[in-house]
Amino acid sequence: MDDKLHVVSGKQQKPKSATGKHQIANSLPSLSMKTIFAMTFGFFGVNMAFSLQSSQMGRIFQTIGANPTKLGFFFILPPLAGMIVQPLVGKYSDLTWSQRYGRRMPYLIIGAPIAALVMILLPNAGSFGFGYASLAALLFGAIAILFMDLSSNVCMQPFKMIIGDMVNEDQKDLAWSWQQSFSNLGGVVATVFPFFLTMIGVANVAKQGEVPLSVKLSFYIGAAILLVTSIYTIMSVKEYDPETYARYHQIDTKKHEHKPSLWTLLKKAPRSFWEVSVVQLFDWFAFQYLWTYATGAIAQNVWNTSDTASAGYQAAGNWYGILTCVQSLAAVIWGFVVLSKTSPYKRKFWFRVGLLAGAAGFIGVFFTHDQYLLILPFCLIGISYLTMQTEAFSIFTSSLDGKNEGAYMGLFNCGICLPQIIASVASFAIFPLIGKSMPGMILVAGIAMLLGVFAVAVIKEDTPQRNLANKDK
């Protein structure tokens, strides 16, 4: 047996079981906490990009003159990009191997610099003299958000895939909860920036059609942190070589196997793929409306304004950033204190708890007209956001056998992107139907989360299928 398995921070690490003894060759080893930290912390920087995008995108597009009834057009682009990029990165990273950088990390090396560059460009959509509500400004913003999401998805996928590649069932819930907790911690830092910068005197208003400097600087700082954290992961984690990977996943390397197409893999997907995707149809539908309409809903409910050039609307945008920070903090605490210690045999239970918390949070936002009272529903939304992702990925990856793991992870993310596209298209009918009420769209999101609670019943494969660690009695 070859003991040279993985390297973290340049030091050779040997696999140990949960009891500290070497495991058998045909089982994924238990990893050190240092190793799990190295492979999950990088999500801190990646989610800074996504958090700034989700918390400020509606504000940016309404500031440069987008019609509120047409916001859905712009919010279709990010999930559409994800549906294209994530399966392709998964499929081709399965076929990639670099002695120096591994299987997944080369894609992070490509994606991180591009994502950082586009993060710098996006908030400047109204700064090139295109004019308020001009087609050029809106088109520039749309193209920038498309490329930002394309590159961010290329960054995101390697972090998700190495957990499936390297983490055994005993540590999988821990790893996913850590990754989502660091993700939300990145959201805390990202979303507090506009509020903090405004507090220290950076301008939070600008001429009509231009994004305030507080938002621009937030994106610039986020771009720098994304690069730094990505470099840390690239330098700190060495993936299993193909032979070691095959041994741990019980893959016969002597047997020549035809690499199936994505369509073939989709048709042969494990049952849990479809079961979890049914639930995600409701929860990601709901979060798409939060990202699209939250700033406008808070501005109407608390500041009683819909004028995007007003100080009240921009204050609402900053406060939504703070609430997203609260949401992320609640998720971090929930992840470390609760989810990292839950049993892998109670995943459906916690899935339901998370969705129910989200439903209560969304409905609470609709009924709340005090900015400080909004903190409670956003805490519930944070608990929901982390739980639904942790349990979904834990349930699904437990049913994979190590073959085509990256491709399946990419396809599985389509179950996240497709509901967002459906929500955006549906908004063209729902938004006018409820009187063009942005708070009303948040209520619709709450109802979708409630439906998701009941949808969890369709999941049958909710327990670990393979690679449980062998503990000494």
N, C-alpha and C positions, 0 to 999 in steps of 0.2 A: 504493500500500500504506500502510495506516495503521500508523505505528510506535508508537502509544500503546497498549501491550498490557496491561501489568499494573503495579501499584504496590506496592512493599514499603517499609514505614516512611515512606510519604509521598513517596518519590522515584521518578521515572519510570525504568523499566528498558526497554531495548531488547533484543529477542531476539538471542542470539548462538549460533552453532553451537559445536561442541566445539573448533573451531580459532579461535574469536573473530570470525568473519565472519558477516554477516547471512545468514540462511537464506531459502529461497524461501517464498512466501506460503502455499503449500499443504502445509506440513509444520509440525508442532509444533516450536517453537524450543527449543534447549537453554537451560535456566534457570540463573541464577547460584546458587552455593552458598547465598547469603544467602536467596534465594527458597525454595529447597528446605528450608532450615532453618525458615523461617517457617511453611511449610505442614505440616511434620512434627513440630515441637517440641510443638505443642499436645496431641499424643497422650500426652505425659508426664503431664499432669493427668488426662486421661480414664482412663488405665490405673491411676492411683492408686485410682480408684473401683472398677474391676474387680478389682484386686489385693487390696484390702482385703476386697472381697466374697468372692473365691475363697479367700483364705487364712484368713478369720475366720468365714465363714458357717457351716461345720460346727460350729465351736467355739461360736458364738453360739446356734445352735438346740439343740445338746446341752446347753449351759449352762442354757437356759431350760426344759429338760425334754423335748425331742423324743426319741422312741423311736428308737434307732439303726436298727432294721429299717424305719422309715418315713421316713428321711432323704430318700429318693428323691422323695417328694412335694414337698418344699420345693425341691429342685434341678431339678424340672421347670419351675418358674415362670420363671426367667431366660431359658432358651433359647426357651420358648414366647413370651415377650414379644418376643424378638428376631425370631422368625419373623413376627410380626405387624407390628412397627414398622419394621424395616429396609426391606422392600420398599415400604411406603407412603411412607416418607421419600424413598427413591430415586425413586419414580414422580413424586411431587408436587414434589420439588425440580427434576426435569427441566423442569417446567412453570413454575417460579418464576423471576422476575427482579426484583431491586431495584437501582436505579441506585447506591444507596449501599452496600448490603451484598452484592449479588451473588445467586447462585443457591443455593448450599449454606449460606452463613453464617447466614441467618435462622433456620435450624433449630437451629444451635448456640446462638444467642442465646436461644431458647426452652428448649432442653434443659438447658443448664448450670445455671441457678439452681434448677430443679426437682430435678436430680440432687443438688446440694449440700444442699438442704433434706432430702431423704430420707436422705442419708448421715448427717445429724444424728439422725434419728429411729430408724433401724434398730437401733443398739446399745442403745437404751433400751427395747427390747421387754419386758424383764423388770423395768423400773423404775417401772411405774405401778400396782403393787400388785395385779396380776392373779393372782399366786400361781404357784408352781413347777408346771410341766407343765400349766398351765391352758389350756383351749381359747382363752380371750381372749388370753393372751400369745402363743401359737403363731399365732393368726390375725393378730394385730397384726404379728408378725414376717413372716408370709407376705405380707401386703399391702404392708408396707414394702419387702421385697425385690423384689416385683413392680414397684412404682413406681420403685424405684431402677434396675432393669434397663431399664424402659421409657425413662426419661429418659436413662440412660447410653447407650443405643443411639441415641437421637436425637442425642446429642453425638458419638458415634463416627462415624456415617455421613458427615457432611460432610468429615472428614479423609481418609477413604478415597476419596471421590468426586473430590476436587479433584486427586488424583494421576492418576486416569484422565482427568480433564478437561484437565490442563495439562502433563503430563510425557510426553516422547517416549520411544521404545523404548530409546535409548542410556542414558537416565538412570533408567529405570523401576526396575531392580533396585536402584540406588543409593537412590532415593526410598523404596521399600518397606522396604529394610533399615534406612534411617535412621529411618523411622517406627516400625518394630518395635523398634529399639534404644532410641529415646526412650521407647517404651511400656514396655519392660522396665526402663529406668532409673527411670521412675515407679514401677514395681513394687518396685524396690530401696528407694526412699525410703519407700513406703507400708508395706511388710511389716516393715521394721526398727523402725518406730515402737513397737509394743507392747513389744518387747525393750528398746529404748533407754529408754523411759519407766519401765519397771520398774527398770532399772539406776540411774536417778536418784531413785528412791524413790516413784514413783507406784504405788499399790496394784494388784497383779496378781491378787488374789483378792477375792471379794465374797460376800455371803450367798447361800445356795442360790437359784438361779433368776435371779440378777442378773449382768449382764455386768460384768467388772472395769473400773475407771476407766481403766486403761492402754489398753484396747481402745476405749472411748468417745472418749478424747482423740485417738486415732489417726484415727478417722473424722472428728472435727471439723477436724483439721488438713488431712486429705485433701480435705475439702469446700472449704476456703479456697483450696488450691492449684489445684483443678479450676477454680474461678472465675477465678483470676488468669491461668492459662495459656490458658484459652479466650478471655478478653478480649484477650490478646496476639495470638492468631491472627486474631481478628475485626478488630483494628485494623491488622494488618500485611499482610494478604493481600487483594489486589483481584483478583477472578476476571475471566476474559475476558468481554467483553460478547457478546451473542448473535451479532452479525455476525462478530466475530473468531473466536469459537468455531466457527461454521459453516465459516468459511474454512479453519481449521486441520484440521478433521475432514472436509473435503470434503462438506459438507452443502448441498444446493441450497435456499436460503431462499425462493426464488420458488415452489417446488413445495409445494403444500399437502399435508401428510401427516396422515392420521388417526392419532391417538395410540392405539396398541393397548392392550388390557387386560393386566394382569399375567399372566393365564392364557395369552393369545395369545403374549406374549413368552416365557413358559416353554416353550411348544410349539416356538417358533422359536429357542430358545437355541443358541448355538454348541456344537459338539461338545465343546470343552474344558470347558464348564460341567458336563456329565455325567461326563466322564472324571475331572476333579479331585474332583468330589463323591463319587465312588466311594472314592477314597483318604481323603477327609475323614471318611467313615463310620467308619473305623477310628481315625484319630488323635484326633478330638474325642471319640469314645466313651471312649478311654483317659483323656484329661485330665479328663473329667467325674468319673471315679472318684478321680483324684488330689485334686480339690477337695472331694469329698464325704467321703472316708475318710482323708486323709493325717494329720490331727491325731490321730484315734483310732488309726491304725496306728502312729504314732510313740510315742504314749502307751503302747500295749501292748508294742511291741518294745523300747523304751528305758527307760521309766519303770515298766513292768509294772503299769499301772493302767488301768481303764476308768471310774473314778469321776470324773464331770465336775466335782464340787465340790472335788476334791482339789488340793493344790498341785502334785502331779506332773502331773496332766492339764493344768492351766493353764500349767505350764512347757513341756509338750510343744506347746501352742498357740503360745507365744512362739517356741519353737525352730523350729516349722514356718514361722513368719514369717521367721526368719533364713535358713532354707533356701530359702524363696521369694526372698529377697533375693539369696542366692548364685546361684540359678537365673537371676534377672534380670541379675545382673552378668555371668555366663557368656554370656548371650544378647547383651548389649550388646557385649562384647569380640568375640564371634564375628561379630556383624553388621558392626561397623566394620572389623575386621581381615580377615575372610574374605569374607562374602557381598556386601559393597559393591564387591568387586573381581572377582566371578565373571563369567563369560561368559554372556550371555543364551541361548547355544546349549547350555548344560550344566545346564539347570534340573532335568531329571529325575534326573540324577546326584546333585545336591545334595539334592533331595527325598528320595531313598533314604538318603543319608548322615544326614540329619536324623532320619528315622523310626527308623533303626537305632540311633542314639544314644539316642533316647527309649526304645526297647525295653530297651536295656541299663540305662538309668537306673531305669525302673520295676521291673524284676526285681531290680536292686541294692538298692532300698529294701526289698523283701520280705525279703531275706536279711541285712540289716544291723541290728545291735542296739546299735551304739555311736553316740552322737549326732554325734560329730565325723566318723566315717567316712561318715555320710550326705551329707557335702558333695560327695563325688565323684559319686554318682548324680544329685544335683540339678544339678550342672554339666552333665551329659549331658542332663538333661531341659530345661534352659535352651537349650542348643544346638538341641535338637529343636523346642522351642516357637517359636523365632524362624524357623528354617529352613522349617518346614512352612507357616507363614503367608506368608513372603516368596515362596516358590516357587509356592504355590497362587495367590496374587493376581497374580503376574507372568505365569504361564502363561495364566490366564483373561483378564486385561485386555488381553493382546496380541491376542486374537481379536475384540475389540469394535471397532465402526466409528464410535464417537462418538455414534450415535443411541441414545436411551434408556439412556445409560450409567449414570445413577443407579439406575434401576429394575433393571437387570441386576445392579448391585453389591448392591442390597438382596436380590434373589432369590438371588444367590450365597451370601449370608450364611445363607440357610436351610440350605445344605449344611453349615454349622457348627453351627447350632442343632438341626437334626433328630437328628444322632447323639447329642447330649447328652440329648435327650428319650428316645430309644431306650435309652440307657444307664441312665437313671433308672428307666424302667419295667422294664427287664430286671433291675435290682438287686433287685426284690422276689422274683424267683426265684433269682438267683445267690447273693445274700447268705446266705439260709438253707441253700442247697445246699452251700456251702463252710464250713459250721459257724459262720456269723455272724462270720467272721474279717475284720477290717478290713485287716490286712496282706495277706490273701488276695485282697481286691478290687484291691489295687495290682498283685499278680501277674497277675490277669486283664487289667488295663490293659496290662501289658507284652506279653502275648500278642497283644492287639489291635494294638499298634504293630508287632509282627513281621508280622502279616498285612498291615498297611498297606504295608510294604516291598515285598511281592510285588504288591500292588494297583497300585503305580506303573506297572507294565507296561501297564495299560490306557490310559495317556495317550499319545496319538499326536501331538496338536498341542502341541508343547513348545517351539517356536521362534517368534520375533517374526513377526507377520503384517503389520504396517504401521508407518509413521512412524519408520523408522530414519533417524537423522540423516545428511545428506549431507556427508561429510567431504571436504575438499580433499586431493588426493593430493600 
